[in-house]
Amino acid sequence: MTQYLLSVHSGPDDYARPLEEMMPAFEAVERFNEKARDAGIWVFAGGLKPGDTATTVDGTGSDPILVDGPYLETKEWLGGFWVFDLPDRDTAIRWAVEASAACGGKVEVRPFQDEPA
């Protein structure tokens, strides 16, 4: 089995929507989450605060440099994610299709690197 990251991308407008407008998506995501738990593939998941709450840390020099905001200046941010333990890419994509429908946004699928031997 391989762990896959299913990441949801969003932007500032998504965080500005009123709660009552977001509730159907929250409920759909929770139903999806329960299905993943019941299927035994669930490892971890979480929603993230807006990208402008991020801090980028560069510790590669003699003194660390901290910069407010996300690493990349883009129109979209990573809004949330799932980590699932799945047998293959095709299965991950099938789950991503359902995740996308539940959250109402695009979902990127990426496998984790294999552990070194």
N, CA, C and O of each residue as an XYZ file, in Angstrom:
468
protein
N       0.844     -1.186      0.000
C       0.000      0.000      0.000
C       0.885      1.244      0.000
O       1.992      1.241      0.536
N       0.380      2.273     -0.598
C       1.073      3.552     -0.687
C       0.176      4.615     -0.079
O      -1.045      4.565     -0.226
N       0.777      5.566      0.598
C       0.001      6.696      1.083
C      -0.063      7.746     -0.015
O       0.928      8.029     -0.688
N      -1.253      8.319     -0.181
C      -1.499      9.358     -1.173
C      -2.011     10.606     -0.476
O      -2.815     10.537      0.454
N      -1.529     11.747     -0.945
C      -2.030     13.034     -0.503
C      -3.064     13.500     -1.507
O      -2.759     13.638     -2.692
N      -4.276     13.743     -1.052
C      -5.319     14.334     -1.886
C      -5.495     15.749     -1.359
O      -6.051     15.945     -0.279
N      -5.026     16.728     -2.109
C      -5.041     18.110     -1.625
C      -6.083     18.936     -2.354
O      -6.304     18.786     -3.556
N      -6.719     19.815     -1.586
C      -7.776     20.691     -2.083
C      -7.198     22.087     -2.222
O      -6.599     22.612     -1.284
N      -7.371     22.678     -3.367
C      -6.875     24.028     -3.599
C      -8.043     25.004     -3.570
O      -9.118     24.729     -4.104
N      -7.812     26.146     -2.936
C      -8.848     27.156     -2.813
C      -8.189     28.523     -2.863
O      -6.970     28.636     -2.999
N      -8.998     29.543     -2.752
C      -8.472     30.897     -2.793
C      -9.167     31.776     -1.778
O     -10.037     31.308     -1.044
N      -8.797     33.033     -1.726
C      -9.370     33.951     -0.733
C     -10.896     34.011     -0.778
O     -11.538     34.140      0.265
N     -11.479     33.919     -1.958
C     -12.939     33.989     -2.059
C     -13.616     32.834     -1.338
O     -14.703     33.004     -0.785
N     -12.986     31.659     -1.336
C     -13.566     30.506     -0.654
C     -13.663     30.747      0.848
O     -14.620     30.308      1.485
N     -12.690     31.436      1.413
C     -12.695     31.699      2.848
C     -13.641     32.841      3.214
O     -13.998     32.996      4.381
N     -14.044     33.631      2.241
C     -14.917     34.771      2.500
C     -16.401     34.401      2.423
O     -17.259     35.212      2.772
N     -16.706     33.186      1.971
C     -18.102     32.779      1.843
C     -18.746     32.626      3.214
O     -18.096     32.166      4.152
N     -20.009     33.002      3.343
C     -20.686     32.867      4.640
C     -20.820     31.401      5.051
O     -20.915     30.512      4.204
N     -20.827     31.165      6.358
C     -20.895     29.809      6.896
C     -22.105     29.042      6.368
O     -21.985     27.870      6.010
N     -23.257     29.684      6.317
C     -24.467     28.986      5.852
C     -24.338     28.542      4.393
O     -24.964     27.562      3.987
N     -23.547     29.240      3.621
C     -23.295     28.843      2.233
C     -22.325     27.659      2.168
O     -22.393     26.849      1.244
N     -21.433     27.565      3.142
C     -20.433     26.503      3.174
C     -20.940     25.208      3.817
O     -20.370     24.142      3.583
N     -21.995     25.287      4.617
C     -22.469     24.125      5.374
C     -22.755     22.900      4.504
O     -22.373     21.799      4.901
N     -23.406     23.021      3.338
C     -23.620     21.814      2.532
C     -22.304     21.125      2.146
O     -22.239     19.896      2.131
N     -21.265     21.892      1.837
C     -19.969     21.296      1.502
C     -19.348     20.648      2.732
O     -18.794     19.553      2.631
N     -19.427     21.297      3.894
C     -18.890     20.711      5.122
C     -19.573     19.379      5.422
O     -18.919     18.407      5.800
N     -20.879     19.346      5.252
C     -21.633     18.116      5.509
C     -21.267     17.027      4.508
O     -21.123     15.863      4.883
N     -21.115     17.393      3.237
C     -20.726     16.416      2.214
C     -19.325     15.877      2.483
O     -19.072     14.686      2.304
N     -18.417     16.747      2.912
C     -17.054     16.315      3.223
C     -17.076     15.372      4.419
O     -16.352     14.376      4.426
N     -17.886     15.661      5.423
C     -17.936     14.758      6.579
C     -18.497     13.389      6.184
O     -18.028     12.370      6.691
N     -19.476     13.344      5.303
C     -19.968     12.052      4.802
C     -18.858     11.311      4.059
O     -18.689     10.105      4.233
N     -18.108     12.029      3.237
C     -16.971     11.443      2.525
C     -15.922     10.928      3.518
O     -15.401      9.824      3.356
N     -15.616     11.727      4.543
C     -14.641     11.330      5.558
C     -15.077     10.037      6.241
O     -14.263      9.139      6.452
N     -16.345      9.944      6.581
C     -16.860      8.748      7.242
C     -16.736      7.532      6.330
O     -16.401      6.441      6.792
N     -17.003      7.713      5.045
C     -16.855      6.615      4.087
C     -15.394      6.147      4.037
O     -15.128      4.945      3.996
N     -14.453      7.093      4.041
C     -13.031      6.749      4.001
C     -12.620      6.024      5.283
O     -11.852      5.063      5.229
N     -13.120      6.472      6.427
C     -12.811      5.789      7.689
C     -13.359      4.361      7.662
O     -12.667      3.411      8.027
N     -14.608      4.228      7.224
C     -15.245      2.908      7.159
C     -14.512      1.973      6.200
O     -14.487      0.761      6.414
N     -13.913      2.532      5.140
C     -13.182      1.728      4.158
C     -11.792      1.330      4.669
O     -11.122      0.496      4.059
N     -11.366      1.918      5.774
C     -10.075      1.577      6.349
C      -8.877      2.201      5.648
O      -7.749      1.736      5.816
N      -9.112      3.259      4.856
C      -8.015      3.904      4.122
C      -7.544      5.189      4.791
O      -6.497      5.730      4.435
N      -8.306      5.673      5.750
C      -8.057      6.955      6.408
C      -6.739      6.927      7.171
O      -6.511      6.022      7.974
N      -5.872      7.899      6.935
C      -4.668      8.088      7.730
C      -4.807      9.393      8.504
O      -4.639      9.422      9.724
N      -5.120     10.485      7.778
C      -5.209     11.797      8.398
C      -5.855     12.751      7.408
O      -5.768     12.546      6.197
N      -6.498     13.785      7.911
C      -7.050     14.831      7.050
C      -7.156     16.115      7.852
O      -7.152     16.091      9.083
N      -7.251     17.227      7.156
C      -7.429     18.491      7.844
C      -7.686     19.629      6.883
O      -7.259     19.604      5.729
N      -8.389     20.619      7.378
C      -8.587     21.867      6.656
C      -7.577     22.886      7.165
O      -7.163     22.838      8.324
N      -7.193     23.789      6.310
C      -6.189     24.784      6.672
C      -6.780     26.186      6.678
O      -7.710     26.483      5.928
N      -6.241     27.029      7.517
C      -6.627     28.439      7.531
C      -6.096     29.085      6.255
O      -5.269     28.486      5.568
N      -6.553     30.298      5.920
C      -6.132     30.950      4.673
C      -4.618     31.088      4.553
O      -3.901     31.157      5.551
N      -4.149     31.127      3.310
C      -2.728     31.214      3.024
C      -2.044     32.424      3.629
O      -0.847     32.387      3.914
N      -2.798     33.499      3.827
C      -2.168     34.697      4.380
C      -1.877     34.549      5.877
O      -1.286     35.450      6.473
N      -2.278     33.435      6.498
C      -1.918     33.172      7.892
C      -0.620     32.372      7.996
O      -0.140     32.113      9.099
N      -0.056     31.984      6.864
C       1.164     31.173      6.846
C       2.391     32.013      7.189
O       2.390     33.236      7.052
N       3.422     31.329      7.632
C       4.745     31.918      7.811
C       5.732     31.024      7.078
O       5.750     29.812      7.293
N       6.542     31.603      6.225
C       7.566     30.852      5.499
C       8.889     31.021      6.234
O       9.312     32.139      6.530
N       9.538     29.891      6.524
C      10.774     29.887      7.303
C      11.912     29.388      6.417
O      11.807     28.335      5.788
N      13.002     30.158      6.375
C      14.206     29.752      5.657
C      15.327     29.629      6.680
O      15.868     30.630      7.151
N      15.669     28.392      7.018
C      16.721     28.147      7.988
C      18.009     27.679      7.352
O      18.830     27.037      8.007
N      18.196     27.995      6.073
C      19.371     27.501      5.360
C      20.613     28.350      5.572
O      21.721     27.908      5.271
N      20.445     29.563      6.085
C      21.597     30.442      6.315
C      22.023     30.423      7.768
O      21.581     29.576      8.544
N      22.882     31.358      8.132
C      23.382     31.418      9.503
C      22.290     31.879     10.477
O      22.292     31.486     11.644
N      21.376     32.697     10.004
C      20.237     33.147     10.809
C      18.951     32.799     10.068
O      18.869     32.988      8.855
N      17.947     32.294     10.778
C      16.690     31.983     10.109
C      15.984     33.252      9.631
O      16.046     34.299     10.274
N      15.317     33.131      8.494
C      14.542     34.243      7.947
C      13.085     33.815      7.955
O      12.738     32.764      7.415
N      12.233     34.628      8.567
C      10.799     34.378      8.617
C      10.087     35.425      7.790
O      10.340     36.621      7.930
N       9.185     34.965      6.919
C       8.423     35.872      6.071
C       6.943     35.541      6.241
O       6.542     34.385      6.108
N       6.135     36.558      6.536
C       4.696     36.340      6.638
C       4.128     35.999      5.278
O       4.466     36.628      4.275
N       3.264     35.000      5.250
C       2.589     34.620      4.020
C       3.085     33.297      3.477
O       4.067     32.736      3.963
N       2.394     32.807      2.466
C       2.750     31.505      1.889
C       4.064     31.573      1.113
O       4.520     32.648      0.723
N       4.654     30.413      0.902
C       5.920     30.316      0.170
C       5.768     30.845     -1.249
O       6.605     31.611     -1.727
N       4.689     30.431     -1.922
C       4.448     30.874     -3.295
C       3.378     31.954     -3.329
O       2.362     31.848     -2.641
N       3.598     32.976     -4.113
C       2.595     34.018     -4.313
C       1.696     33.575     -5.465
O       2.033     33.763     -6.634
N       0.571     32.998     -5.129
C      -0.343     32.485     -6.144
C      -1.761     32.933     -5.839
O      -2.036     33.463     -4.762
N      -2.659     32.718     -6.790
C      -4.070     33.036     -6.594
C      -4.772     31.981     -5.758
O      -5.833     32.234     -5.186
N      -4.171     30.784     -5.688
C      -4.777     29.693     -4.935
C      -3.850     29.255     -3.809
O      -2.633     29.423     -3.872
N      -4.471     28.685     -2.772
C      -3.755     28.169     -1.625
C      -4.153     26.720     -1.409
O      -5.170     26.257     -1.925
N      -3.348     26.020     -0.651
C      -3.737     24.700     -0.191
C      -4.766     24.908      0.913
O      -4.461     25.481      1.959
N      -5.987     24.438      0.671
C      -7.080     24.685      1.614
C      -7.316     23.543      2.578
O      -7.851     23.748      3.667
N      -6.923     22.345      2.188
C      -7.122     21.188      3.041
C      -6.584     19.958      2.337
O      -6.117     20.027      1.201
N      -6.659     18.825      3.036
C      -6.053     17.633      2.450
C      -6.555     16.382      3.151
O      -7.108     16.438      4.250
N      -6.350     15.259      2.492
C      -6.531     13.925      3.056
C      -5.246     13.149      2.810
O      -4.574     13.361      1.800
N      -4.906     12.261      3.716
C      -3.857     11.278      3.494
C      -4.537      9.921      3.624
O      -5.080      9.582      4.675
N      -4.500      9.150      2.539
C      -5.139      7.836      2.490
C      -4.093      6.778      2.180
O      -3.119      7.040      1.475
N      -4.301      5.599      2.704
C      -3.459      4.444      2.425
C      -4.186      3.615      1.367
O      -5.212      2.996      1.651
N      -3.642      3.606      0.136
C      -4.346      3.007     -1.004
C      -3.419      2.100     -1.805
O      -2.199      2.259     -1.770
N      -4.004      1.151     -2.525
C      -3.171      0.190     -3.251
C      -2.505      0.746     -4.506
O      -1.444      0.264     -4.903
N      -3.121      1.770     -5.149
C      -2.559      2.243     -6.417
C      -3.153      3.595     -6.807
O      -4.094      4.091     -6.186
N      -2.573      4.169     -7.853
C      -2.974      5.489     -8.349
C      -4.423      5.499     -8.810
O      -5.147      6.454     -8.529
N      -4.861      4.462     -9.508
C      -6.243      4.426     -9.997
C      -7.244      4.498     -8.849
O      -8.262      5.184     -8.945
N      -6.951      3.791     -7.774
C      -7.827      3.848     -6.603
C      -7.798      5.240     -5.995
O      -8.836      5.763     -5.591
N      -6.614      5.845     -5.925
C      -6.489      7.203     -5.391
C      -7.312      8.187     -6.225
O      -7.955      9.083     -5.679
N      -7.289      8.019     -7.521
C      -8.056      8.917     -8.393
C      -9.554      8.726     -8.177
O     -10.307      9.700     -8.175
N      -9.993      7.487     -7.996
C     -11.424      7.258     -7.733
C     -11.852      7.970     -6.446
O     -12.918      8.582     -6.392
N     -11.016      7.883     -5.420
C     -11.333      8.591     -4.182
C     -11.274     10.107     -4.375
O     -12.070     10.836     -3.783
N     -10.342     10.583     -5.194
C     -10.232     12.027     -5.450
C     -11.454     12.564     -6.183
O     -11.869     13.699     -5.947
N     -12.029     11.764     -7.063
C     -13.249     12.187     -7.760
C     -14.353     12.450     -6.734
O     -15.048     13.463     -6.801
N     -14.502     11.528     -5.790
C     -15.513     11.716     -4.744
C     -15.168     12.889     -3.830
O     -16.056     13.634     -3.416
N     -13.894     13.055     -3.517
C     -13.460     14.170     -2.679
C     -13.760     15.502     -3.350
O     -14.233     16.439     -2.707
N     -13.483     15.579     -4.634
C     -13.737     16.803     -5.395
C     -15.224     17.147     -5.392
O     -15.601     18.304     -5.209
N     -16.055     16.142     -5.595
C     -17.499     16.376     -5.578
C     -17.955     16.835     -4.198
O     -18.804     17.720     -4.085
N     -17.392     16.233     -3.144
C     -17.802     16.580     -1.783
C     -17.415     18.003     -1.407
O     -18.220     18.739     -0.838
N     -16.178     18.394     -1.726
C     -15.712     19.717     -1.296
C     -16.019     20.816     -2.311
O     -15.892     22.003     -2.009
N     -16.421     20.416     -3.506
C     -16.769     21.419     -4.512
C     -15.574     22.120     -5.113
O     -15.674     23.278     -5.520
N     -14.434     21.431     -5.176
C     -13.236     22.032     -5.747
C     -12.336     20.980     -6.356
O     -12.609     19.782     -6.276
N     -11.275     21.439     -6.956
C     -10.307     20.533     -7.574
C      -9.465     19.863     -6.490
O      -9.168     20.457     -5.454
N      -9.086     18.600     -6.757
C      -8.279     17.827     -5.820
C      -7.073     17.273     -6.571
O      -7.219     16.612     -7.599
N      -5.893     17.547     -6.052
C      -4.652     17.022     -6.622
C      -4.284     15.726     -5.909
O      -4.417     15.626     -4.690
N      -3.820     14.734     -6.668
C      -3.429     13.433     -6.121
C      -1.927     13.271     -6.269
O      -1.388     13.402     -7.368
N      -1.241     12.980     -5.144
C       0.216     12.752     -5.198
C       0.593     11.641     -4.239
O       0.179     11.651     -3.080
N       1.377     10.680     -4.711
C       1.839      9.636     -3.808
C       2.998     10.144     -2.945
O       3.781     10.999     -3.360
N       3.080      9.590     -1.738
C       4.238      9.851     -0.902
C       5.422      9.059     -1.433
O       5.239      8.029     -2.083
N       6.619      9.524     -1.165
C       7.822      8.793     -1.536
C       7.885      7.505     -0.722
O       7.405      7.452      0.411
N       8.476      6.475     -1.305
C       8.698      5.234     -0.583
C       9.720      5.467      0.522
O      10.624      6.291      0.386
N       9.564      4.735      1.609
C      10.541      4.792      2.693
C      11.851      4.192      2.215
O      11.831      3.187      1.504
N      12.980      4.766      2.574
C      14.264      4.165      2.189
C      14.404      2.780      2.829
O      13.922      2.536      3.935
N      15.061      1.902      2.120
C      15.251      0.523      2.630
C      16.249      0.480      3.753
O      16.525     -0.591      4.292
